[in-house]
Amino acid sequence: RAASPTRTIVVAGLPAGLLQDDVMADILTIHFQMSRNNGGDVEEVTYPALDKGVAYITFEDREVVESVLKKDQHLLQDRRLPRPYPLTVTRYCANVSSSLTHLIML
């Protein structure tokens, strides 16, 4: 099933180039599945994205997006990371994505 914008969030503030892409995708999956992060079942992680330090997380249920967005601060922590990284988590919007891509191409 195709990634649905209503079930997807955009995560920014990731340390680009620090770990292998599949390792970072794994860390993100774990972070956003944890109940302490208001998470739920992750369907797909798109990392790396077109923009450095950005990932797209698609959840199985739309309700999880609302729950994740309600959390004040997402701090990405893992023993494979040198320090915790504060993340910016926003709702996925096709317009934002295409304008970011447009700016990068200019």
Beta strands, then each sheet from edge to edge (+ up, - down):
strand 1: 8-12
strand 2: 42-46
strand 3: 54-59
strand 4: 74-76
strand 5: 85-91
sheet 1: 2+ 3- 1+ 5- 4+
end
